[in-house]
């Protein structure tokens, strides 16, 4: 027996603990509106959804790019993807892998990007390749967040 045991809960190996859990589950189901599970009532399984709006650091990253490369349609339609690209911009292997995943359909149910977003993603990829991602001296213009 641990000295750090909390006394407001029974140990999980106690036969009364299983009955208490079962009773709590029954109370939650009774409190939910008819036909709605408690899980659905409180919103599903996922704890948090990814940010669908561009984050401040993403906007800083975008502003640091040349005007003809700035992905404005990507920011508007797919802020979540722009956030990921901005976060991994300095890691060439991660960025190349992520871009490859964006352009391939492993699941079989993707519809593709709108033409303006696709054009911006391709321009970003070409710009990144032209920087010489292996040379760290080219990254002085991009603001680093720590």
C-alpha positions, 0 to 999 in steps of 0.5 A, a space after each residue: 500500500 502506498 503512502 501517496 494513495 488518495 483516500 477520496 477514491 477506492 483502489 482499482 482492485 477493490 470490488 467496491 471500486 468497480 461498482 462505483 465506476 459502474 454507478 457513475 457511468 449509469 448516472 452519466 447516461 441518465 443525465 444525458 438527453 434521451 438517445 445521446 451518449 455522454 461521449 457525444 454530449 460532451 463533444 467526441 473523443 478528440 481533446 482538441 482540434 488543430 488550429 484551423 486559423 493561421 497562428 501569429 508565427 505562421 503570419 510572421 513566416 509568411 511575411 518573411 517570404 518574397 511577395 510572389 511566394 507568400 501563400 495567401 490562398 493557403 492561409 485563407 483556405 488551409 490555415 492548419 497546413 500553413 501552420 505545419 509548414 511554418 513550424 517545420 520550415 527549418 527542418 528540410 527532411 520534415 518539410 520534404 516529407 510533409 510536402 510529399 504527403 500533401 501531394 500523394 493520396 495514400 487514403 484514396 479519398 482526397 479530392 485535391 487542392 484548389 488550383 490557386 492553393 496547389 500553385 502556391 504549394 508548388 511555388 513554396 516547394 520550388 522556393 525552398 529547393 532554391 534556397 539550398 536547404 542544406 546550407 544553414 546560412 540561408 536561414 538568417 532572413 527567416 525569424 526563428 521562434 524558440 
